[in-house]
Amino acid sequence: MADIASELSVACGAAFEALGLDAKLGQVRRSDRPDLSDFQCNGAMAAAKQARRNPREIAGEIADKLKDHPAIADLTVAGPGFLNMKVTPELLAQHVTDIGVSERAGADAAHDTQTIVIDFGGPNVAKPMHVGHLRSAVIGDTLKRLCRFLGHTVIGDAHLGDWGLQMGQLIVGLSEEQPDLIYFDEKFDGTYPDEAPVTMDDLARLYPKASAKSKSDESYRERCQLATAELQAGRAGYRALIRHFINVSIAALKVDYERLNVSFDLWKGESDADPLIPDMVEDLKSRGIAEESDGAWIVRVARDTDKGKTEMPPFILLNSRGGVGYHATDLATIVDRVETIKPDLMLYVVDQRQALHFQQVFRASEKAGYFAEDKLEHIGFGTVNGDDGKPFKTRDGGTVRLSDLNQMALEEAEKRIGEANLSSDLSEAEVRDIGLKVALAATRFSDLQNTRTTDYKFDLERFTSFEGKTGPYLLYAAVRIKALLRRAASEGNAAGEILIQSPTERELALQLDGFNTALEQSFAKRMPHFLCEHVYNLAQAFSAFYAAHPIAAEKDEALRASRLAICEAVLKQLETGLDILGIITPERM
Ligand code: ARG
């Protein structure tokens, strides 16, 4: 289902073509001056340059060709050659009707569907997630939902950090506490009990301790490095042990992710790339892509075109002890994905501060011919800051755990629900459920509404407010429509033929028509805030319409039926949009 802007673009493009000009000049979009017109086309100015003619004259000729178009109610030429168009109420009504019956709330599916890997979340084994993990989870999960909605095949991979020094630190830490565990026996044969020897609490205690100790105690650090090397070389007891660490961590991580309505298709990790590394390293060495340097193997990724900028440093593929790091596992993971998933595109939703790492890995992938660099995208994001404009910290300066943040959001949401007295006739279980949904909406929307690449300030009080550009405000708008439709149904009133008459109805219809553009922009730029903007403007336009007209209480039957149908279309699109943002609308609140 094409939106009005594209429908008009086709007509306008044909008019340009009929004058011997490029059809692309006929691009039509929503007007910058909604008080003057609904849509505009600025192509006459560019056409004038190309054809060395007067732009107003061209605009006039285009207007002549378009003026009888059935969708156009009014057409004027303004300024140097802007074409301003107002569309007919019938056209608007038709579009709102289509949105109401469309399963996709009026959105097009992508023309060429792709298989897309989205690497997001990126939690690390044994380390509790902190506020820095929020953005990757929420942005990545939203891009996954958006791509799926558009018809792409998406594989979301958590890409666990389960292969570095932290694993050796955990092994050594545990061996000090429980040296008799069979996993530490060098003759361990690989059969091990199903039951994990540690809980998440153990891991959360062991890791900071071991990590601190390996900073201050050199011989301890060497033991941790040795354990890491032995693990990577395949020592059976260590491999079995880290499998337990990974499983225990995943179970704990899932609890935090569930609160954020975030899920993954794959829980692979850095360690899964390990079996591919020997062949990959051989391949890179044999083709001269990896070079020996001071006993280590490095890959050079600088290019002539870097001249004038700071040259991109080489990265270490294999260190002098034969150990591999973050670059090697990421490169081997590309090889793995190419073999097992055969994707067309891979997106990495990771903190902006890792930009250099990804540039290096992507260039190496291109250089080795594993996967084209332009199909590998680092989707970086800014930082969540506190009041002081610095990365958000707890009062005593520690990092904020994601689980604490989720809890704070829930408590604040419950407080707001209490204040708004929304819950007077709801059961305790319902209040809890609504609290979770309000907290979810608050957390996800407040993150997603920001331009991805910018930092934002964490302000729970503002995020959970039922007013302003917030998740809870949007839920409230959707729930209000649900209540209104329930009331109408209970009074035996049904939706009917849509009429678009008043200014607020027109505005609402035009806003509904913008869904496609918002989705396209969000996808093209990998930026969910365009969709946030759309759903917010839709809720605002609905509010204005709601304030201007009686709906369920409208006496005129045709008007009431029309307005109920408009409400249905708005609700459908609002819920669809919120669902893509990972926000769940309650039935009541
Ligand atoms: N675990 C990493 C970290 O905490 C993020 C992983 C991102 N994904 C990747 N393929 N490197 O920084």
Residues whose N, C-alpha, C, O or C-beta is under 5 A from the ligand:
A	BS01	LIG	D119 G122 P123 H159 G161 V350
